[in-house]
Amino acid sequence: MGNSPAGMRLERMRRSPNYKADRFENLVPTEVTVRGISFFKMLREFRNRPADTAPAGRIPAVKTDLRALPAEGAWIVWFGHSSYLLKIGGMTILVDPVFSGNASPVSFFAKAFAGTEVYGVEEMPEIDVLLLTHDHYDHLDYKTVKRLAPGVKRVCTSLGVGAHLEAWGVAAGKIVELDWWESWEFGGAGGGGGGRLGGAGGLTLMAAPARHFSGRSFKRGGTLWSSFVLKGRGYSLYLGGDSGYEGHFREIGERCGPFDLAILECGQYGKNWPYIHMLPEQTVQAALDLKAAALMPVHWGKFTLALHAWDEPVRRLMAAAEVAGASAAAAGGVPSGARATAGVPSGAAANGLAVVTPMIGQAFRVGGPYPAERWWEGVRD
């Protein structure tokens, strides 16, 4: 369960403009669920969920030697759901790793799909920065963090989440907590992975708004939830975390864009919680709002946390991207917010937005060529 913030950490939280009435708030009023729906009704619906919420066969995966990724350029390897490894300019960043086999505090709920557990802590290279977007179980995994922590150089996370980490034995000096629009520079001259502020040639992580919530028990909003902007070494990336759709995507695009790649949630949405997760069509629009050249959909492909078919998110996203491209072609231009990406293979129509659909473990370089195989169509009994 972790721990609740206290002491100097809590005092800092109370000074945040996003912290009111003893909890963090979204930029716009946001209900976690629709009004009138009970927890027990949602639980009953989930227990009677359709069979296709999980794949009929094994998820395909590629086994990549993560320690041999090139030092030049920016490379990404997806591990399913919202876990992925980023290597940029020789620095290695691991985002929201969940390697314990399930995305919940109990082993019998939200088990990983067959074939998705080909990577674990043992396969990870030396980690310069462990990035944790918020404290939900499908993003902050106790068993994984406990095993990774001794070898991780620094941990960057949203304000307040450090209380969980310290309770689990992570040294306070390793932890960097950010409020929205706060930045941390690391990997500069003389800084290595230690997070030396102001180091020349370094990378910068900025926490940015998201429309979501937090909590590892019944209390919500006790820690912050964030998206992150990563800039440096000639790259600009948006690391989305979890978020419902709202105007903050356009604001981030105006303030921090354009982006070479936006990694955005696409999955685990439902009619009972329409404000805290995006529909796939909204994910495409969010990428355009962000002024992204490429979109990688995550938050799908490993766990069942909603009632939709396991591959529905990516199928709907691809269709929406194609419609956006057709609309742009009919208008004779590119949708507002999109950048042209000439020569980059994409599963979407030529609307300037490349849709990146790697298999688990498939390494690719930011800037292309991008993997665009519809591998989910081959998952059978």
N, C-alpha and C positions, 0 to 999 in steps of 0.2 A: 504493500500500500504506500510505502514511502513515508514522508513526514510533512507536517505543515510548516510554512515559513514562520520564523520568529526572529527576535532581536533586530540587528541592523538590517537584515534582509527585509523583514517586514516593514521597518521604517522607510526603507527605500521604496518599497511597493506603495506605501501610503502617499508618497510624494508624486507618484505617477499620475498623469492626467487621465489615464485609462482605468484607474482604481477608485471605485466609489462604493460606499456602503459595505466595506469589508470584502469586496470582490472586484475582479476585473470585468469590464464591460466591452461590448462591441461598439463600433462607431455608430451603428444604427440599432434601434431596438430589435432584438432577436430572441425568439422563443426557440428552445431546444427541440420541442415537439409541438405539433399543432394543438391548439386548445381543445380540451374535451377528451383527448385520447389517454387511456390509462396504461400504466406500466404492465398490468396483467393482460390487457388486451394485446399489446404489442408482443408480449412474451408468448401468448397463445398463437398468434399469427406466425411467429418465428418457429415455434415447435412444429407447426403444420406447413412449413415452407415447401415450395415445389422442389422436386428432385433436381431440376436443372440449375439450382443455385450452386451446385458443385459440378465440376466436370465429370463426364462419364469415364474418361481415360486419364492417363498420366500427362501432366504438363511437360512439354519438351524443354530441355535446358542444354546450355553449352557450358562445358568445363573450361574455364579460362584461368591461366596462371596469373593471379592478381599481383604477384610480386614482380612480374615481368612486363607490366604495362609501360609503354614508352614514357620517358620523362618529358618529351617535347609535346606541346599542344595540350588539349584538354580531353580526357577520356572518361567515359562513364560505363559502369556495369550495373545493371538492374538485378535485384535479387527477389523480385516479386513484391506486391503491395507497395509500400512507400519506402522500402529499403534500397539504397544504392550507394555505390562507391564512385567517387569523383577524384581523378588525378589530374591536377592542373599545374603546369610549370614545375613538376617534381614534387608538389605537395599533395598529400593524400587525405581526403575528407570522406568520412563515412557518415551517412545520413540515416537516422531513424532505424537502426538495425534491429530486426526481430528474428532471432535464430533459435528460439526455444521450442518451436514446433506448434505453438498456438498463440493467439492474440487475445489473451484474457488472463485473469489471475488464477483460473482453474484449468487443469489439463484437458478436461473433457469438452470444453467449449471453444469454438473458432479454431479448429485444428487446421494445419496447413494442408493444402491439396497434395495429392500424390505427385511426386516428381519435383516439387518445389524446394525440397530441403537438401539440395546438392551443395550448398554453401553454409558454412558455420564459422564460428570464431577461429577455428584452426586454419581456415583458408585465408583469413585476412592478412594483408601485409602490415607493416608498421603504420600506425594511424597517427597523423599529425593533429588532426582535429576530428573529434566526434561531435557531430551536429545533431541536436535533438530539438525538434520543432515545438513539441508540447508533450504533456504527460499522460496521454491516453495509452492504454495497454498495447494497441497496435502500432505505436510509435516509440514508446519508452518501455522496453522490455527488461524487467529486473534481472533475469538470469543472464541475458546477453551483456548488459552493462556491467554486472559483477565480474564476469569473466574477461571483458575487454579492458576495464578500467586501469588495471596495473600497467598495461603497456601503452595506453593512450597518452599523448603528450598534453593535449588540452581538450576541454569540453566546452562547447559554446551552445547556449540554450536560451530559452525565453525566461524572463524575469520571474523568479520564485521557484523554478524547477530545480534549482540547485539544492533546495532543502531535501528533496528525495535523494539526490545523488550523495550528499554528505551522510545521510542516514544509512546509505548502502556502502559507505567506506571510501568514497571518492574524496581525495584531498581537496580542501577548500581552495587551495592555491592553484589548482588545475582548472577551476570552473570560471567561465565568463558568462554572465547573465545580461541580457539586453532587453530594454524596453523598445517599443516601436519607434523607429527612426534613429535609434542609437547604433553606432558602428564600432567594429573592432577590427584592427589591422594586425595581420600575422604573417610570418614567413618572409619578412623583409631582411635587409642586410644585417647580419648578426643575430637575427631573431629566430632562425630555424623554424621549428614548429611551436616555439614557446610563446608566441603572441606578443612580440615586441611592438608596442604602439609607435607608429610613425616610421617604421623601418622602410628603407628605400627598396622599391621593386616588390613590395609585398602584395598580399591579397587582402581584400576588405569584405567582411560580412556585415550586412546591415539587417537588423530585424525590421520587418514591415508588417502592416496590419493584415489580419485575416478575419473572416466572419465565422467564428466557431465557438468553442467553449473548452473547459478543462475539468479535470477531476478524476481521481482514481477510486473514489467512493461516492457517496450520495451528495456530498458538497461539491458545488460547481463554482468555477471562477476563482479558486484559491491561488492559482498560478496563471501566467499569461500563455497565450497561444500565438504563434507568429508564422509568417512566411519569411524568407530570407533572400536578400539580394547579394550575389557574390560577384565581385569585380576585381580585375587585375590580370596581369600577364597577357593583356590584349583581349580578354574575354569578359562578357557580361551575361550572367546567368540568373534566372529566377527560380528559386527552390520553394515550391508553393506550400508544403505542409497540407493541412486540411482547411477548407474554407467553402462556405456558401458563396453564391454570386452576389456581388454588390459593386458600388461605385469605386471601392478602393482599388480595384484592378486598374481602372483608368487613371486614377491618381498616381499609382506606382509607375505606370507606364509613362506618364508625363514627367514625373520627378526623376526616374531612374532609367527609363528605357532609352533606346530600343535594346532588346535582349537577343543574344544569339540563340538561346534556347530557354523555353519555359517548361518546367516540370510541374505538372498540375494534376490534382486529384481527379479521378474519373471512375467513380464506383462507390458502392455502399450508400447510395442515395435511396430515399423512400418517401412515400406519400405522407408518412407520419412525422418526418423531420425534413421538410423542404428548404429550410433556411440555413442549415449548417453544413450541407453538402451540395455540390453542384450536380445538376443533370448534365449528361454528356454534351448536349447542345450548348449549355452555358460554359462548359470548359473551353470549347472552341472560341466562343465570344470573349472569354477572359484572356485567351492567348492573343487575340487581336487587340483587345484593350491594352495589353501590356506591350504592344508593338514588338512581338516576338517573331523571329524568323523561322523558328521551329518549335514544335510542341511534342513533348513526351508525356503520354497519359500514364499515371500511376494510381495507386490505391485500388488495384484490382489484380486478379490473377493468382491469388494465394490463399485468401481466407473468405469465408462466407459470413458477412456481417449485415446483410440486407436480404430482401426477398426477390431481387431481380436475378435473371439467369446469369451465371458466372461470367459469360463473355458478352452479355448485352451492353455493358459500358463501352467497350472498344468498338463494337459493331455500330452503335448509335453515334459515337464520336466520328468514326470514319464517314458515315453517311452525312453527318452535319458538315464536316469539312468539305465534302464533295459538293454539297448544296451551296456552301459559301463560295466555292470556286466557280460554280456555274453562274451564280448571281453576279460575281465579279466579271466573268466573261461577257455576260449579257449587257452589263453596264459599260463594258470596254475599259475596265480598269481593275485595280486591286482594292479590296476592302480597306476601309480606314483603319490604320494601326498596323497593317501587315507590311512586311518588307520583302522584296523579291529575293529569292534564293536560287539563282540560276544554276542549273545543272545538278541539283541535289535530288536524288530519287525520293519520292514521297508517295504514301498511300492516298494522299488527298489530291484533289484536282489542282491545277496550276494557279493557285490564288496567292502565291507568295508565302504560304505557310506550309512548311514541311511537317508531316506527321511521322513521328519516329516510333516504331513498334518493335523493339528488340525482344528476342527471347531472353528468358532468365539466363544470366551469365554471359550474354553476348556483348563483347566490348565494342564500342563505337567512338569515333572522334567527333567532337563538337565542330560543326561546320561541314560535315559530310565526308564521304557519302553515308547516308543514313539507312539503317535497316528498315525495310518497309514490307517484309513478308507477312502475310496474314496467317501466321502459324496456328492461331487458335482454331482455324477452320479444320485442321487436321486432327484435333483431339477427339478420339473416339474410344469406344470400349476396347 
